[in-house]
Amino acid sequence: MILFLAHLIFTAGLLLIVANLVEGIQIKGWGPAVLGAFILGIANACIRPLMILLTVPLTVITFGLFLLVVNGVMLQLTAALTPGVKVNGCGAGIIGGIVLTLLNLGIALILGASLTII
């Protein structure tokens, strides 16, 4: 339970950093960021695998680059379901997904933990 809460807080902090770095993504504080991190985790666990399965042909044709679009869609879905979180357009979602993935990877490398990467 402690690891789950720590991961939730780390992801919420990373979402706030992404909102500051990427124009077009807005988060109105820690409350929406924590709720957004929770919803993003659920979306990544339940919906993302199905989207990846359905988009295998596009992913193969684009040599895996279409997964960036899937990440952006997950971020946009999270924003749509979370009050206080806003993603303006698909471009902001894709760039935000890339930045969030890189930040999450950096934290995982620093801590030596296997944190979930979107």
FIFI-195562 format. One record per atom (N, C-alpha, C): atom name; x, y, z; residue in three letters; residue number from 1. Coordinates in nm, 4 decimals, always signed. Atoms other than C-alpha are relative to their C-alpha. Layout:
+------+----------+----------+----------+-----+-----+
! atom !       xx !       yy !       zz ! res !   n !
+------+----------+----------+----------+-----+-----+
!   CA !        X !        Y !        Z ! ala ! NUM !
...
+------+----------+----------+----------+-----+-----+
This chain:
+------+----------+----------+----------+-----+-----+
! atom !       xx !       yy !       zz ! res !   n !
+------+----------+----------+----------+-----+-----+
!    N !  +0.0824 !  -0.1193 !  +0.0000 ! met !   1 !
!   CA !  +0.0000 !  +0.0000 !  +0.0000 ! met !   1 !
!    C !  +0.0870 !  +0.1259 !  +0.0000 ! met !   1 !
!    N !  -0.0901 !  -0.1151 !  -0.0042 ! ile !   2 !
!   CA !  +0.2872 !  +0.2361 !  +0.0777 ! ile !   2 !
!    C !  +0.0620 !  +0.0237 !  -0.1371 ! ile !   2 !
!    N !  -0.0592 !  -0.0130 !  +0.1335 ! leu !   3 !
!   CA !  +0.4472 !  +0.1660 !  -0.2609 ! leu !   3 !
!    C !  -0.1012 !  +0.0586 !  -0.0983 ! leu !   3 !
!    N !  +0.1053 !  -0.0539 !  +0.0860 ! phe !   4 !
!   CA !  +0.1147 !  +0.2355 !  -0.4350 ! phe !   4 !
!    C !  -0.0169 !  +0.1503 !  +0.0234 ! phe !   4 !
!    N !  +0.0166 !  -0.1426 !  -0.0316 ! leu !   5 !
!   CA !  +0.0744 !  +0.5685 !  -0.2543 ! leu !   5 !
!    C !  +0.1206 !  +0.0815 !  -0.0448 ! leu !   5 !
!    N !  -0.1206 !  -0.0699 !  +0.0445 ! ala !   6 !
!   CA !  +0.4346 !  +0.6654 !  -0.3262 ! ala !   6 !
!    C !  -0.0009 !  +0.0172 !  -0.1511 ! ala !   6 !
!    N !  +0.0061 !  -0.0075 !  +0.1459 ! his !   7 !
!   CA !  +0.3892 !  +0.5852 !  -0.6946 ! his !   7 !
!    C !  -0.1056 !  +0.1012 !  -0.0436 ! his !   7 !
!    N !  +0.1065 !  -0.0944 !  +0.0316 ! leu !   8 !
!   CA !  +0.0642 !  +0.7835 !  -0.6993 ! leu !   8 !
!    C !  +0.0475 !  +0.1439 !  +0.0188 ! leu !   8 !
!    N !  -0.0501 !  -0.1353 !  -0.0267 ! ile !   9 !
!   CA !  +0.2315 !  +1.0898 !  -0.5453 ! ile !   9 !
!    C !  +0.1089 !  +0.0376 !  -0.1008 ! ile !   9 !
!    N !  -0.1026 !  -0.0270 !  +0.1015 ! phe !  10 !
!   CA !  +0.5329 !  +1.0621 !  -0.7789 ! phe !  10 !
!    C !  -0.0637 !  +0.0326 !  -0.1351 ! phe !  10 !
!    N !  +0.0657 !  -0.0229 !  +0.1286 ! thr !  11 !
!   CA !  +0.3053 !  +1.0383 !  -1.0819 ! thr !  11 !
!    C !  -0.0753 !  +0.1323 !  +0.0003 ! thr !  11 !
!    N !  +0.0688 !  -0.1287 !  -0.0096 ! ala !  12 !
!   CA !  +0.0980 !  +1.3331 !  -0.9613 ! ala !  12 !
!    C !  +0.0998 !  +0.1151 !  -0.0133 ! ala !  12 !
!    N !  -0.1042 !  -0.1024 !  +0.0124 ! gly !  13 !
!   CA !  +0.4164 !  +1.5374 !  -0.9221 ! gly !  13 !
!    C !  +0.0507 !  +0.0109 !  -0.1428 ! gly !  13 !
!    N !  -0.0447 !  -0.0011 !  +0.1395 ! leu !  14 !
!   CA !  +0.5291 !  +1.4346 !  -1.2689 ! leu !  14 !
!    C !  -0.1052 !  +0.0635 !  -0.0909 ! leu !  14 !
!    N !  +0.1054 !  -0.0641 !  +0.0782 ! leu !  15 !
!   CA !  +0.1913 !  +1.5378 !  -1.4097 ! leu !  15 !
!    C !  +0.0050 !  +0.1521 !  +0.0159 ! leu !  15 !
!    N !  -0.0128 !  -0.1446 !  -0.0217 ! leu !  16 !
!   CA !  +0.2365 !  +1.8811 !  -1.2510 ! leu !  16 !
!    C !  +0.1203 !  +0.0568 !  -0.0747 ! leu !  16 !
!    N !  -0.1184 !  -0.0441 !  +0.0755 ! ile !  17 !
!   CA !  +0.5839 !  +1.9071 !  -1.4041 ! ile !  17 !
!    C !  -0.0318 !  +0.0048 !  -0.1488 ! ile !  17 !
!    N !  +0.0391 !  +0.0031 !  +0.1414 ! val !  18 !
!   CA !  +0.4442 !  +1.8066 !  -1.7445 ! val !  18 !
!    C !  -0.0886 !  +0.1201 !  -0.0323 ! val !  18 !
!    N !  +0.0883 !  -0.1146 !  +0.0224 ! ala !  19 !
!   CA !  +0.1752 !  +2.0747 !  -1.7092 ! ala !  19 !
!    C !  +0.0790 !  +0.1301 !  -0.0081 ! ala !  19 !
!    N !  -0.0833 !  -0.1205 !  +0.0051 ! asn !  20 !
!   CA !  +0.4476 !  +2.3336 !  -1.6496 ! asn !  20 !
!    C !  +0.0896 !  +0.0025 !  -0.1237 ! asn !  20 !
!    N !  -0.0914 !  +0.0066 !  +0.1138 ! leu !  21 !
!   CA !  +0.6635 !  +2.2139 !  -1.9391 ! leu !  21 !
!    C !  -0.0702 !  +0.0037 !  -0.1358 ! leu !  21 !
!    N !  +0.0685 !  +0.0149 !  +0.1288 ! val !  22 !
!   CA !  +0.4064 !  +2.1461 !  -2.2116 ! val !  22 !
!    C !  -0.1139 !  +0.1010 !  -0.0089 ! val !  22 !
!    N !  +0.1081 !  -0.0955 !  +0.0230 ! glu !  23 !
!   CA !  +0.1923 !  +2.4263 !  -2.3451 ! glu !  23 !
!    C !  -0.1220 !  -0.0765 !  -0.0499 ! glu !  23 !
!    N !  +0.1219 !  +0.0700 !  +0.0388 ! gly !  24 !
!   CA !  -0.1656 !  +2.3073 !  -2.3768 ! gly !  24 !
!    C !  -0.0459 !  -0.1010 !  +0.1031 ! gly !  24 !
!    N !  +0.0414 !  +0.0879 !  -0.1095 ! ile !  25 !
!   CA !  -0.1743 !  +2.0976 !  -2.0593 ! ile !  25 !
!    C !  -0.0077 !  +0.0847 !  +0.1257 ! ile !  25 !
!    N !  +0.0220 !  -0.0793 !  -0.1207 ! gln !  26 !
!   CA !  -0.3195 !  +2.2560 !  -1.7469 ! gln !  26 !
!    C !  -0.0541 !  -0.0888 !  +0.1110 ! gln !  26 !
!    N !  +0.0468 !  +0.0724 !  -0.1184 ! ile !  27 !
!   CA !  -0.3616 !  +2.1094 !  -1.3991 ! ile !  27 !
!    C !  -0.0124 !  +0.1024 !  +0.1118 ! ile !  27 !
!    N !  +0.0307 !  -0.1033 !  -0.0986 ! lys !  28 !
!   CA !  -0.5181 !  +2.3160 !  -1.1214 ! lys !  28 !
!    C !  +0.0406 !  -0.0363 !  +0.1425 ! lys !  28 !
!    N !  -0.0483 !  +0.0277 !  -0.1350 ! gly !  29 !
!   CA !  -0.3171 !  +2.1869 !  -0.8244 ! gly !  29 !
!    C !  +0.0208 !  -0.1476 !  +0.0273 ! gly !  29 !
!    N !  -0.0338 !  +0.1364 !  -0.0398 ! trp !  30 !
!   CA !  -0.2281 !  +1.8750 !  -0.6308 ! trp !  30 !
!    C !  -0.1199 !  -0.0931 !  +0.0007 ! trp !  30 !
!    N !  +0.1192 !  +0.0856 !  -0.0048 ! gly !  31 !
!   CA !  -0.5845 !  +1.7463 !  -0.5861 ! gly !  31 !
!    C !  -0.0327 !  -0.0603 !  -0.1358 ! gly !  31 !
!    N !  +0.0243 !  +0.0553 !  +0.1333 ! pro !  32 !
!   CA !  -0.6605 !  +1.7151 !  -0.9567 ! pro !  32 !
!    C !  +0.1172 !  -0.0839 !  -0.0516 ! pro !  32 !
!    N !  -0.1158 !  +0.0775 !  +0.0463 ! ala !  33 !
!   CA !  -0.3049 !  +1.5875 !  -1.0160 ! ala !  33 !
!    C !  -0.0023 !  -0.1407 !  +0.0592 ! ala !  33 !
!    N !  +0.0063 !  +0.1328 !  -0.0632 ! val !  34 !
!   CA !  -0.3474 !  +1.3008 !  -0.7666 ! val !  34 !
!    C !  -0.1141 !  -0.0812 !  -0.0608 ! val !  34 !
!    N !  +0.1116 !  +0.0702 !  +0.0631 ! leu !  35 !
!   CA !  -0.6897 !  +1.2129 !  -0.9072 ! leu !  35 !
!    C !  +0.0347 !  -0.0372 !  -0.1436 ! leu !  35 !
!    N !  -0.0423 !  +0.0286 !  +0.1364 ! gly !  36 !
!   CA !  -0.5464 !  +1.2362 !  -1.2594 ! gly !  36 !
!    C !  +0.0990 !  -0.1148 !  -0.0063 ! gly !  36 !
!    N !  -0.0967 !  +0.1099 !  -0.0046 ! ala !  37 !
!   CA !  -0.2581 !  +1.0067 !  -1.1660 ! ala !  37 !
!    C !  -0.0713 !  -0.1327 !  +0.0241 ! ala !  37 !
!    N !  +0.0767 !  +0.1211 !  -0.0280 ! phe !  38 !
!   CA !  -0.5061 !  +0.7541 !  -1.0273 ! phe !  38 !
!    C !  -0.0764 !  -0.0456 !  -0.1242 ! phe !  38 !
!    N !  +0.0770 !  +0.0334 !  +0.1200 ! ile !  39 !
!   CA !  -0.7277 !  +0.7685 !  -1.3367 ! ile !  39 !
!    C !  +0.0928 !  -0.0438 !  -0.1131 ! ile !  39 !
!    N !  -0.0969 !  +0.0393 !  +0.1021 ! leu !  40 !
!   CA !  -0.4231 !  +0.7514 !  -1.5655 ! leu !  40 !
!    C !  +0.0490 !  -0.1428 !  +0.0234 ! leu !  40 !
!    N !  -0.0419 !  +0.1369 !  -0.0324 ! gly !  41 !
!   CA !  -0.3088 !  +0.4375 !  -1.3857 ! gly !  41 !
!    C !  -0.1059 !  -0.1025 !  -0.0367 ! gly !  41 !
!    N !  +0.1086 !  +0.0916 !  +0.0349 ! ile !  42 !
!   CA !  -0.6486 !  +0.2742 !  -1.4274 ! ile !  42 !
!    C !  -0.0143 !  -0.0101 !  -0.1520 ! ile !  42 !
!    N !  +0.0112 !  +0.0009 !  +0.1465 ! ala !  43 !
!   CA !  -0.6663 !  +0.3782 !  -1.7949 ! ala !  43 !
!    C !  +0.1143 !  -0.0793 !  -0.0621 ! ala !  43 !
!    N !  -0.1149 !  +0.0740 !  +0.0532 ! asn !  44 !
!   CA !  -0.3171 !  +0.2418 !  -1.8571 ! asn !  44 !
!    C !  -0.0110 !  -0.1493 !  +0.0269 ! asn !  44 !
!    N !  +0.0134 !  +0.1418 !  -0.0331 ! ala !  45 !
!   CA !  -0.4048 !  -0.0864 !  -1.6878 ! ala !  45 !
!    C !  -0.1148 !  -0.0670 !  -0.0752 ! ala !  45 !
!    N !  +0.1194 !  +0.0616 !  +0.0585 ! cys !  46 !
!   CA !  -0.7461 !  -0.1420 !  -1.8483 ! cys !  46 !
!    C !  -0.0188 !  +0.0291 !  -0.1485 ! cys !  46 !
!    N !  +0.0353 !  -0.0411 !  +0.1359 ! ile !  47 !
!   CA !  -0.7860 !  +0.0533 !  -2.1721 ! ile !  47 !
!    C !  +0.1204 !  -0.0059 !  -0.0942 ! ile !  47 !
!    N !  -0.1182 !  -0.0059 !  +0.0864 ! arg !  48 !
!   CA !  -0.4298 !  +0.0921 !  -2.3047 ! arg !  48 !
!    C !  +0.0342 !  -0.1345 !  -0.0650 ! arg !  48 !
!    N !  -0.0314 !  +0.1276 !  +0.0669 ! pro !  49 !
!   CA !  -0.3671 !  -0.2822 !  -2.3631 ! pro !  49 !
!    C !  -0.0959 !  -0.0313 !  -0.1150 ! pro !  49 !
!    N !  +0.0967 !  +0.0230 !  +0.1071 ! leu !  50 !
!   CA !  -0.6872 !  -0.3044 !  -2.5678 ! leu !  50 !
!    C !  +0.0297 !  +0.0901 !  -0.1193 ! leu !  50 !
!    N !  -0.0338 !  -0.0912 !  +0.1095 ! met !  51 !
!   CA !  -0.5905 !  +0.0032 !  -2.7705 ! met !  51 !
!    C !  +0.1250 !  -0.0461 !  -0.0741 ! met !  51 !
!    N !  -0.1225 !  +0.0492 !  +0.0637 ! ile !  52 !
!   CA !  -0.2454 !  -0.1402 !  -2.8349 ! ile !  52 !
!    C !  -0.0312 !  -0.1213 !  -0.0873 ! ile !  52 !
!    N !  +0.0374 !  +0.1183 !  +0.0774 ! leu !  53 !
!   CA !  -0.3974 !  -0.4687 !  -2.9485 ! leu !  53 !
!    C !  -0.0745 !  +0.0385 !  -0.1286 ! leu !  53 !
!    N !  +0.0784 !  -0.0405 !  +0.1165 ! leu !  54 !
!   CA !  -0.6412 !  -0.2943 !  -3.1828 ! leu !  54 !
!    C !  +0.0817 !  +0.0786 !  -0.1029 ! leu !  54 !
!    N !  -0.0795 !  -0.0827 !  +0.0916 ! thr !  55 !
!   CA !  -0.3700 !  -0.0731 !  -3.3337 ! thr !  55 !
!    C !  +0.1310 !  -0.0665 !  -0.0417 ! thr !  55 !
!    N !  -0.1225 !  +0.0708 !  +0.0383 ! val !  56 !
!   CA !  -0.1068 !  -0.3409 !  -3.3983 ! val !  56 !
!    C !  +0.0396 !  +0.0264 !  -0.1453 ! val !  56 !
!    N !  -0.0428 !  -0.0275 !  +0.1384 ! pro !  57 !
!   CA !  -0.1173 !  -0.2912 !  -3.7779 ! pro !  57 !
!    C !  +0.0623 !  +0.1389 !  -0.0169 ! pro !  57 !
!    N !  -0.0566 !  -0.1354 !  +0.0090 ! leu !  58 !
!   CA !  -0.0610 !  +0.0844 !  -3.7452 ! leu !  58 !
!    C !  +0.1343 !  +0.0091 !  +0.0711 ! leu !  58 !
!    N !  -0.1251 !  -0.0021 !  -0.0746 ! thr !  59 !
!   CA !  +0.2095 !  +0.0277 !  -3.4866 ! thr !  59 !
!    C !  +0.1113 !  -0.0657 !  -0.0801 ! thr !  59 !
!    N !  -0.1009 !  +0.0681 !  +0.0817 ! val !  60 !
!   CA !  +0.3918 !  -0.2145 !  -3.7156 ! val !  60 !
!    C !  +0.0398 !  +0.0875 !  -0.1183 ! val !  60 !
!    N !  -0.0286 !  -0.0843 !  +0.1171 ! ile !  61 !
!   CA !  +0.3617 !  +0.0155 !  -4.0182 ! ile !  61 !
!    C !  +0.0854 !  +0.1206 !  +0.0379 ! ile !  61 !
!    N !  -0.0740 !  -0.1201 !  -0.0434 ! thr !  62 !
!   CA !  +0.4966 !  +0.3128 !  -3.8182 ! thr !  62 !
!    C !  +0.1216 !  -0.0345 !  +0.0853 ! thr !  62 !
!    N !  -0.1154 !  +0.0459 !  -0.0787 ! phe !  63 !
!   CA !  +0.7713 !  +0.1054 !  -3.6520 ! phe !  63 !
!    C !  -0.0108 !  +0.0381 !  +0.1480 ! phe !  63 !
!    N !  +0.0224 !  -0.0254 !  -0.1417 ! gly !  64 !
!   CA !  +0.6175 !  +0.1608 !  -3.3082 ! gly !  64 !
!    C !  -0.0315 !  +0.1431 !  +0.0360 ! gly !  64 !
!    N !  +0.0243 !  -0.1408 !  -0.0314 ! leu !  65 !
!   CA !  +0.5737 !  +0.5358 !  -3.3341 ! leu !  65 !
!    C !  -0.1467 !  +0.0289 !  +0.0308 ! leu !  65 !
!    N !  +0.1416 !  -0.0225 !  -0.0292 ! phe !  66 !
!   CA !  +0.1951 !  +0.5024 !  -3.3205 ! phe !  66 !
!    C !  -0.0287 !  -0.0151 !  +0.1491 ! phe !  66 !
!    N !  +0.0187 !  +0.0115 !  -0.1450 ! leu !  67 !
!   CA !  +0.2345 !  +0.4081 !  -2.9529 ! leu !  67 !
!    C !  +0.0056 !  +0.1368 !  +0.0677 ! leu !  67 !
!    N !  +0.0000 !  -0.1363 !  -0.0540 ! leu !  68 !
!   CA !  +0.3095 !  +0.7768 !  -2.8935 ! leu !  68 !
!    C !  -0.1399 !  +0.0598 !  -0.0066 ! leu !  68 !
!    N !  +0.1386 !  -0.0466 !  +0.0124 ! val !  69 !
!   CA !  -0.0413 !  +0.8517 !  -3.0182 ! val !  69 !
!    C !  -0.0869 !  -0.0666 !  +0.1063 ! val !  69 !
!    N !  +0.0755 !  +0.0709 !  -0.1037 ! val !  70 !
!   CA !  -0.1826 !  +0.5874 !  -2.7835 ! val !  70 !
!    C !  +0.0262 !  +0.0648 !  +0.1359 ! val !  70 !
!    N !  -0.0322 !  -0.0684 !  -0.1258 ! asn !  71 !
!   CA !  +0.0006 !  +0.7553 !  -2.4930 ! asn !  71 !
!    C !  -0.0715 !  +0.1340 !  +0.0086 ! asn !  71 !
!    N !  +0.0692 !  -0.1288 !  +0.0021 ! gly !  72 !
!   CA !  -0.1418 !  +1.0915 !  -2.5966 ! gly !  72 !
!    C !  -0.1494 !  -0.0148 !  +0.0223 ! gly !  72 !
!    N !  +0.1427 !  +0.0257 !  -0.0190 ! val !  73 !
!   CA !  -0.4931 !  +0.9477 !  -2.6136 ! val !  73 !
!    C !  -0.0287 !  -0.0356 !  +0.1459 ! val !  73 !
!    N !  +0.0187 !  +0.0337 !  -0.1418 ! met !  74 !
!   CA !  -0.4519 !  +0.8027 !  -2.2623 ! met !  74 !
!    C !  +0.0036 !  +0.1265 !  +0.0864 ! met !  74 !
!    N !  -0.0087 !  -0.1256 !  -0.0742 ! leu !  75 !
!   CA !  -0.3494 !  +1.1468 !  -2.1359 ! leu !  75 !
!    C !  -0.1251 !  +0.0848 !  -0.0239 ! leu !  75 !
!    N !  +0.1223 !  -0.0745 !  +0.0295 ! gln !  76 !
!   CA !  -0.6470 !  +1.3080 !  -2.3118 ! gln !  76 !
!    C !  -0.1212 !  -0.0630 !  +0.0686 ! gln !  76 !
!    N !  +0.1085 !  +0.0685 !  -0.0700 ! leu !  77 !
!   CA !  -0.8831 !  +1.0448 !  -2.1696 ! leu !  77 !
!    C !  +0.0029 !  +0.0338 !  +0.1488 ! leu !  77 !
!    N !  -0.0149 !  -0.0367 !  -0.1402 ! thr !  78 !
!   CA !  -0.7454 !  +1.1163 !  -1.8238 ! thr !  78 !
!    C !  -0.0507 !  +0.1417 !  +0.0239 ! thr !  78 !
!    N !  +0.0449 !  -0.1388 !  -0.0140 ! ala !  79 !
!   CA !  -0.8056 !  +1.4888 !  -1.8749 ! ala !  79 !
!    C !  -0.1514 !  +0.0107 !  -0.0124 ! ala !  79 !
!    N !  +0.1445 !  -0.0044 !  +0.0183 ! ala !  80 !
!   CA !  -1.1601 !  +1.4239 !  -1.9937 ! ala !  80 !
!    C !  -0.0747 !  -0.0508 !  +0.1233 ! ala !  80 !
!    N !  +0.0655 !  +0.0595 !  -0.1170 ! leu !  81 !
!   CA !  -1.2395 !  +1.2222 !  -1.6800 ! leu !  81 !
!    C !  +0.0364 !  +0.0673 !  +0.1317 ! leu !  81 !
!    N !  -0.0485 !  -0.0609 !  -0.1226 ! thr !  82 !
!   CA !  -1.0583 !  +1.4421 !  -1.4281 ! thr !  82 !
!    C !  -0.0329 !  +0.1487 !  +0.0027 ! thr !  82 !
!    N !  +0.0247 !  -0.1436 !  -0.0109 ! pro !  83 !
!   CA !  -1.1982 !  +1.7778 !  -1.3186 ! pro !  83 !
!    C !  +0.1277 !  +0.0720 !  +0.0437 ! pro !  83 !
!    N !  -0.1198 !  -0.0760 !  -0.0338 ! gly !  84 !
!   CA !  -0.9216 !  +2.0375 !  -1.3052 ! gly !  84 !
!    C !  +0.1208 !  -0.0345 !  -0.0852 ! gly !  84 !
!    N !  -0.1079 !  +0.0370 !  +0.0917 ! val !  85 !
!   CA !  -0.7075 !  +1.8698 !  -1.5731 ! val !  85 !
!    C !  -0.0510 !  +0.0245 !  -0.1417 ! val !  85 !
!    N !  +0.0409 !  -0.0331 !  +0.1359 ! lys !  86 !
!   CA !  -0.7180 !  +1.9972 !  -1.9300 ! lys !  86 !
!    C !  +0.1162 !  -0.0233 !  -0.0957 ! lys !  86 !
!    N !  -0.0977 !  +0.0200 !  +0.1067 ! val !  87 !
!   CA !  -0.5315 !  +1.8843 !  -2.2429 ! val !  87 !
!    C !  -0.0625 !  +0.0581 !  -0.1270 ! val !  87 !
!    N !  +0.0505 !  -0.0672 !  +0.1198 ! asn !  88 !
!   CA !  -0.5797 !  +2.1106 !  -2.5460 ! asn !  88 !
!    C !  +0.0592 !  -0.0628 !  -0.1247 ! asn !  88 !
!    N !  -0.0413 !  +0.0567 !  +0.1280 ! gly !  89 !
!   CA !  -0.5515 !  +1.9003 !  -2.8582 ! gly !  89 !
!    C !  +0.0851 !  -0.1251 !  +0.0107 ! gly !  89 !
!    N !  -0.0737 !  +0.1259 !  +0.0070 ! cys !  90 !
!   CA !  -0.3888 !  +1.5806 !  -2.9675 ! cys !  90 !
!    C !  +0.1510 !  +0.0232 !  +0.0074 ! cys !  90 !
!    N !  -0.1430 !  -0.0295 !  -0.0033 ! gly !  91 !
!   CA !  -0.0473 !  +1.7422 !  -3.0149 ! gly !  91 !
!    C !  +0.0514 !  +0.0185 !  +0.1415 ! gly !  91 !
!    N !  -0.0396 !  -0.0189 !  -0.1402 ! ala !  92 !
!   CA !  -0.0317 !  +1.8532 !  -2.6526 ! ala !  92 !
!    C !  -0.0041 !  -0.1323 !  +0.0751 ! ala !  92 !
!    N !  +0.0082 !  +0.1312 !  -0.0641 ! gly !  93 !
!   CA !  -0.1421 !  +1.5055 !  -2.5458 ! gly !  93 !
!    C !  +0.1183 !  -0.0880 !  -0.0340 ! gly !  93 !
!    N !  -0.1137 !  +0.0833 !  +0.0426 ! ile !  94 !
!   CA !  +0.1291 !  +1.3346 !  -2.7500 ! ile !  94 !
!    C !  +0.1292 !  +0.0508 !  +0.0616 ! ile !  94 !
!    N !  -0.1220 !  -0.0557 !  -0.0589 ! ile !  95 !
!   CA !  +0.4030 !  +1.5725 !  -2.6352 ! ile !  95 !
!    C !  +0.0002 !  -0.0221 !  +0.1511 ! ile !  95 !
!    N !  +0.0099 !  +0.0252 !  -0.1440 ! gly !  96 !
!   CA !  +0.2777 !  +1.5458 !  -2.2763 ! gly !  96 !
!    C !  +0.0266 !  -0.1448 !  +0.0346 ! gly !  96 !
!    N !  -0.0265 !  +0.1423 !  -0.0230 ! gly !  97 !
!   CA !  +0.2818 !  +1.1669 !  -2.3013 ! gly !  97 !
!    C !  +0.1470 !  -0.0335 !  -0.0126 ! gly !  97 !
!    N !  -0.1440 !  +0.0225 !  +0.0172 ! ile !  98 !
!   CA !  +0.6394 !  +1.1720 !  -2.4293 ! ile !  98 !
!    C !  +0.0765 !  +0.0534 !  +0.1204 ! ile !  98 !
!    N !  -0.0699 !  -0.0607 !  -0.1143 ! val !  99 !
!   CA !  +0.7538 !  +1.4087 !  -2.1534 ! val !  99 !
!    C !  -0.0256 !  -0.0808 !  +0.1267 ! val !  99 !
!    N !  +0.0324 !  +0.0791 !  -0.1186 ! leu ! 100 !
!   CA !  +0.5702 !  +1.2061 !  -1.8863 ! leu ! 100 !
!    C !  +0.0748 !  -0.1331 !  -0.0007 ! leu ! 100 !
!    N !  -0.0733 !  +0.1260 !  +0.0113 ! thr ! 101 !
!   CA !  +0.7278 !  +0.8842 !  -2.0136 ! thr ! 101 !
!    C !  +0.1480 !  +0.0194 !  +0.0321 ! thr ! 101 !
!    N !  -0.1423 !  -0.0262 !  -0.0256 ! leu ! 102 !
!   CA !  +1.0775 !  +1.0346 !  -2.0113 ! leu ! 102 !
!    C !  +0.0260 !  +0.0330 !  +0.1468 ! leu ! 102 !
!    N !  -0.0167 !  -0.0321 !  -0.1417 ! leu ! 103 !
!   CA !  +1.0329 !  +1.1797 !  -1.6624 ! leu ! 103 !
!    C !  -0.0176 !  -0.1241 !  +0.0870 ! leu ! 103 !
!    N !  +0.0237 !  +0.1232 !  -0.0750 ! asn ! 104 !
!   CA !  +0.8924 !  +0.8503 !  -1.5330 ! asn ! 104 !
!    C !  +0.1182 !  -0.0948 !  -0.0128 ! asn ! 104 !
!    N !  -0.1180 !  +0.0834 !  +0.0221 ! leu ! 105 !
!   CA !  +1.1853 !  +0.6637 !  -1.6882 ! leu ! 105 !
!    C !  +0.1187 !  +0.0525 !  +0.0801 ! leu ! 105 !
!    N !  -0.1089 !  -0.0599 !  -0.0777 ! gly ! 106 !
!   CA !  +1.4303 !  +0.9079 !  -1.5281 ! gly ! 106 !
!    C !  -0.0125 !  -0.0302 !  +0.1479 ! gly ! 106 !
!    N !  +0.0229 !  +0.0313 !  -0.1417 ! ile ! 107 !
!   CA !  +1.2744 !  +0.8583 !  -1.1841 ! ile ! 107 !
!    C !  +0.0285 !  -0.1477 !  +0.0263 ! ile ! 107 !
!    N !  -0.0236 !  +0.1440 !  -0.0174 ! ala ! 108 !
!   CA !  +1.2803 !  +0.4801 !  -1.2309 ! ala ! 108 !
!    C !  +0.1500 !  -0.0310 !  -0.0013 ! ala ! 108 !
!    N !  -0.1449 !  +0.0244 !  +0.0059 ! leu ! 109 !
!   CA !  +1.6505 !  +0.4907 !  -1.3257 ! leu ! 109 !
!    C !  +0.0688 !  +0.0526 !  +0.1250 ! leu ! 109 !
!    N !  -0.0613 !  -0.0587 !  -0.1203 ! ile ! 110 !
!   CA !  +1.7382 !  +0.7185 !  -1.0329 ! ile ! 110 !
!    C !  -0.0273 !  -0.0856 !  +0.1235 ! ile ! 110 !
!    N !  +0.0381 !  +0.0773 !  -0.1183 ! leu ! 111 !
!   CA !  +1.5477 !  +0.5140 !  -0.7756 ! leu ! 111 !
!    C !  +0.0332 !  -0.1478 !  -0.0118 ! leu ! 111 !
!    N !  -0.0280 !  +0.1412 !  +0.0206 ! gly ! 112 !
!   CA !  +1.6356 !  +0.1807 !  -0.9303 ! gly ! 112 !
!    C !  -0.1242 !  -0.0857 !  +0.0166 ! gly ! 112 !
!    N !  +0.1256 !  +0.0718 !  -0.0165 ! ala ! 113 !
!   CA !  +1.2699 !  +0.0860 !  -0.9061 ! ala ! 113 !
!    C !  -0.0633 !  -0.0209 !  -0.1369 ! ala ! 113 !
!    N !  +0.0709 !  +0.0247 !  +0.1265 ! ser ! 114 !
!   CA !  +1.0439 !  -0.0528 !  -1.1723 ! ser ! 114 !
!    C !  -0.1342 !  +0.0702 !  +0.0063 ! ser ! 114 !
!    N !  +0.1233 !  -0.0766 !  +0.0026 ! leu ! 115 !
!   CA !  +0.7873 !  +0.2245 !  -1.1924 ! leu ! 115 !
!    C !  -0.0661 !  -0.0179 !  -0.1356 ! leu ! 115 !
!    N !  +0.0749 !  +0.0191 !  +0.1229 ! thr ! 116 !
!   CA !  +0.5161 !  +0.1943 !  -1.4522 ! thr ! 116 !
!    C !  +0.0252 !  +0.1171 !  -0.0936 ! thr ! 116 !
!    N !  -0.0242 !  -0.1022 !  +0.1007 ! ile ! 117 !
!   CA !  +0.5982 !  +0.3817 !  -1.7705 ! ile ! 117 !
!    C !  -0.1181 !  -0.0019 !  -0.0945 ! ile ! 117 !
!    N !  +0.1125 !  -0.0032 !  +0.0942 ! ile ! 118 !
!   CA !  +0.3096 !  +0.5014 !  -1.9819 ! ile ! 118 !
!    C !  +0.0490 !  +0.0076 !  -0.1398 ! ile ! 118 !
+------+----------+----------+----------+-----+-----+
